[in-house]
Amino acid sequence: MPPGRYNRPLPFKPGWIPRGDLMQAIEGHADGIRRAVATDAAALAEFAARSFVDAFAPFNRPEDMDAHVAASYGYGRQLLELRDPAMVTLIADGGASLRAYAQVRPATPPAGIVAAQPIELRRFYVDRPAHGTGLAQSLMRAVRDAALEFGGRHLWLGVWENNPRAIAFYAKQGFIDVGSTYFDVGSDRQTDRVMVAAL
Ligand SMILES: CC(C)(COP(=O)(O)OP(=O)(O)OC[C@H]1O[C@@H](n2cnc3c(N)ncnc32)[C@H](O)[C@@H]1OP(=O)(O)O)[C@@H](O)C(=O)NCCC(=O)NCCS
């Protein structure tokens, strides 16, 4: 065949996979994961509060749960977070309600923990019916893409020391335990493990 437009070398190697914005522009994230926008604030407020209560109410005093939910969630707070250019919120739509969300922002880890170009995985929640389905893995891929777009080299998080399922999940995702920090649920000061993964 003479040289022509149909047999020119490809502009990339076979098997090359585009990342970040380009990947998302081509095919979107798996499981319908996308960046939340201001009009998602109401759905996010509902899901964020409900998923925190679902995960942690059995282990905390009701008054501590109420205080934490009142201080941390709600339409106005979610709207501010969605409008914050220094934070990315990723969601998985699910019809009547969200199925998962995560929040990522550049932030330094707790004292004593050193990580170059650190990005915090601030929240990471999957609706209980979707646990064990692979949605969490898809969400983590989207988290990593968002962290790379912030220019990050390390992703860090705090996870309650008595949350073995989440700790096991993060370990399988390449996070290692590097120390501890505190997290207040109402009046109850709890210990979080701090875990870090290279991006
Ligand atoms: C944490 C979370 C996102 C993980 O998603 P997931 O879909 O449940 O994760 P997976 O099922 O893929 O992986 C969890 C692993 O922990 C294992 N596991 C379950 N219960 C466990 C326990 N009590 N102890 C240790 N490992 C446990 C599972 O078997 C699984 O491992 P496997 O794949 O080798 O079987 C999800 O469980 C969640 O949203 N939980 C509630 C909110 C939460 O805790 N968020 C984290 C805040 S830091």
The ligand as an SDF file (V2000), in Angstrom:
LIG
                    3D

 48 50  0  0  0  0  0  0  0  0999 V2000
  -14.1230    1.3560   52.9240 C   0  0  0  0  0  0  0  0  0  0  0  0
  -14.9210    1.0130   51.6740 C   0  0  0  0  0  0  0  0  0  0  0  0
  -14.8990    2.1850   50.7190 C   0  0  0  0  0  0  0  0  0  0  0  0
  -14.2450   -0.1870   50.9750 C   0  0  0  0  0  0  0  0  0  0  0  0
  -15.0280   -0.5730   49.8690 O   0  0  0  0  0  0  0  0  0  0  0  0
  -15.4770   -2.1160   49.7300 P   0  0  0  0  0  0  0  0  0  0  0  0
  -16.2200   -2.2540   48.4670 O   0  0  0  0  0  0  0  0  0  0  0  0
  -16.1790   -2.4780   50.9810 O   0  0  0  0  0  0  0  0  0  0  0  0
  -14.0420   -2.8090   49.6530 O   0  0  0  0  0  0  0  0  0  0  0  0
  -13.6850   -4.2880   49.1840 P   0  0  0  0  0  0  0  0  0  0  0  0
  -14.8040   -5.2190   49.4990 O   0  0  0  0  0  0  0  0  0  0  0  0
  -13.1940   -4.2270   47.7930 O   0  0  0  0  0  0  0  0  0  0  0  0
  -12.4270   -4.5810   50.1070 O   0  0  0  0  0  0  0  0  0  0  0  0
  -12.5680   -4.7110   51.4930 C   0  0  0  0  0  0  0  0  0  0  0  0
  -11.7280   -5.8730   51.9550 C   0  0  0  0  0  0  0  0  0  0  0  0
  -11.7830   -5.9370   53.3730 O   0  0  0  0  0  0  0  0  0  0  0  0
  -12.1340   -7.2580   53.7250 C   0  0  0  0  0  0  0  0  0  0  0  0
  -12.8350   -7.1850   54.9930 N   0  0  0  0  0  0  0  0  0  0  0  0
  -14.1590   -7.1130   55.2170 C   0  0  0  0  0  0  0  0  0  0  0  0
  -14.3890   -7.0530   56.5310 N   0  0  0  0  0  0  0  0  0  0  0  0
  -13.1830   -7.1070   57.1490 C   0  0  0  0  0  0  0  0  0  0  0  0
  -12.7660   -7.1230   58.5020 C   0  0  0  0  0  0  0  0  0  0  0  0
  -13.6530   -7.0640   59.4950 N   0  0  0  0  0  0  0  0  0  0  0  0
  -11.4430   -7.1830   58.7520 N   0  0  0  0  0  0  0  0  0  0  0  0
  -10.5320   -7.2300   57.7730 C   0  0  0  0  0  0  0  0  0  0  0  0
  -10.8730   -7.2450   56.4540 N   0  0  0  0  0  0  0  0  0  0  0  0
  -12.1850   -7.1760   56.1590 C   0  0  0  0  0  0  0  0  0  0  0  0
  -12.9950   -7.7520   52.5980 C   0  0  0  0  0  0  0  0  0  0  0  0
  -13.0820   -9.1430   52.5880 O   0  0  0  0  0  0  0  0  0  0  0  0
  -12.2260   -7.2080   51.4310 C   0  0  0  0  0  0  0  0  0  0  0  0
  -11.0660   -7.9700   51.1430 O   0  0  0  0  0  0  0  0  0  0  0  0
  -11.0670   -9.0560   49.9200 P   0  0  0  0  0  0  0  0  0  0  0  0
  -11.3260   -8.2870   48.6750 O   0  0  0  0  0  0  0  0  0  0  0  0
   -9.6660   -9.6260   49.9820 O   0  0  0  0  0  0  0  0  0  0  0  0
  -12.1570  -10.0140   50.2470 O   0  0  0  0  0  0  0  0  0  0  0  0
  -16.3970    0.6700   52.0150 C   0  0  0  0  0  0  0  0  0  0  0  0
  -16.4380   -0.5020   52.7940 O   0  0  0  0  0  0  0  0  0  0  0  0
  -17.1010    1.7980   52.7350 C   0  0  0  0  0  0  0  0  0  0  0  0
  -17.5450    2.7570   52.1160 O   0  0  0  0  0  0  0  0  0  0  0  0
  -17.2290    1.6620   54.0730 N   0  0  0  0  0  0  0  0  0  0  0  0
  -17.9680    2.6300   54.8910 C   0  0  0  0  0  0  0  0  0  0  0  0
  -17.3370    3.9900   54.9060 C   0  0  0  0  0  0  0  0  0  0  0  0
  -15.8970    3.9610   55.3280 C   0  0  0  0  0  0  0  0  0  0  0  0
  -15.5050    3.2750   56.2610 O   0  0  0  0  0  0  0  0  0  0  0  0
  -15.1060    4.7750   54.6140 N   0  0  0  0  0  0  0  0  0  0  0  0
  -13.7110    4.9270   54.9000 C   0  0  0  0  0  0  0  0  0  0  0  0
  -13.5200    6.1420   55.7430 C   0  0  0  0  0  0  0  0  0  0  0  0
  -11.7860    6.4320   56.0310 S   0  0  0  0  0  0  0  0  0  0  0  0
  1  2  1  0
  2  3  1  0
  2  4  1  0
  2 36  1  0
  4  5  1  0
  5  6  1  0
  6  7  2  0
  6  8  1  0
  6  9  1  0
  9 10  1  0
 10 11  2  0
 10 12  1  0
 10 13  1  0
 13 14  1  0
 14 15  1  0
 15 16  1  0
 15 30  1  0
 16 17  1  0
 17 18  1  0
 17 28  1  0
 18 19  1  0
 18 27  1  0
 19 20  2  0
 20 21  1  0
 21 22  1  0
 21 27  2  0
 22 23  1  0
 22 24  2  0
 24 25  1  0
 25 26  2  0
 26 27  1  0
 28 29  1  0
 28 30  1  0
 30 31  1  0
 31 32  1  0
 32 33  2  0
 32 34  1  0
 32 35  1  0
 36 37  1  0
 36 38  1  0
 38 39  2  0
 38 40  1  0
 40 41  1  0
 41 42  1  0
 42 43  1  0
 43 44  2  0
 43 45  1  0
 45 46  1  0
 46 47  1  0
 47 48  1  0
M  END
$$$$
